[in-house]
């Protein structure tokens, strides 16, 4: 998923007049700022997609297959579960 979203975000963000003007130091600083912004935006988009997909999978399949598992009411519950699992597994 990361290989799909990051190039899209970079193309959208880096499609500016700054890149077309040349490669002096000021333009390279602006480009690197856009790259950092692109990485942050793509990370947020990926995490949101994972959370939405995770909630849907939990409520659609896990609740029906595993007895004792209740449906998630919001995405925040899934965030807490993922943090708890990361703490327990490490």
C-alpha positions, 0 to 999 in steps of 0.5 A: 500500500505504501508503494502506491500512496507515496508516489501519488502524494509525491507527484501531487506535492512536487508538481510545482513551479519550484522544481521547474525553475532549476536546482539551486540551494533554495529550490532544493530546500523547498523540495526537501520540505515538500518531500517531508510533507509528502512522507507525513501525508502518505503515512497519515493516509496509510494509517487511516486506510489501515484503521478503516479496513481493520475496523471493517474486517473486525466487525465483519469477520472476527465477530462472527468467527470468534465467540466472545469478541464484540464489534468495535464501536469506533476506530479509537478502540482499534488504535488502543488494541493495536498499541496494546498488542505492540506492547505485549508482543515486544 
